[in-house]
Amino acid sequence: MQCVNLHKGARRTFDVTELHGAEPEGGGPNPFPTPGAEYRHRLARGEFALPACGDCERVHYPPRVLCPYCGATALSWRQLSGLGTVYSASVLVPREGESYCVALIDLDEGPRLMSNVVGVSPSGVEIGDRVRVVIAEAGDEMVPMFRQERR
Ligand SMILES: [Zn+2]
């Protein structure tokens, strides 16, 4: 099946069977159907990593088969520091159960992702707080959440 790379003005086409995102470690065919599946697999084994572009070197989230900044397909998985800064924080108050903090986190490597800040009162999270990732169970999968670094 052919698809068009819209990032480069539809001048390049790819056979999607060749597009599996970042290269797997150790070579060989990539067993993951999507970059998101590989991202979740890595989280499940305690690894916080995202694809980095081989051309412009930027790290992106969510994981894609193409670099969203330059359209390159040469991606590799980069281990992240797990450190970030709170860009915004909201306290959600459910009808039942305890309040929790939903925050946008700017990772030190660049990407911004939505997550939870845990281990602190939800109203105790402030813009600019430095946070560190913790991989936590949510339903039947592992997700990145964040804890405040000591001030
Ligand atoms: Zn790029």
Boltz pocket constraint, residues with backbone or C-beta under 6 A from the ligand:
constraints:
  - pocket:
      binder: B
      contacts: [[A, 53], [A, 54], [A, 55], [A, 56], [A, 57], [A, 58], [A, 67], [A, 68], [A, 69], [A, 70], [A, 71], [A, 72]]
      max_distance: 6.0
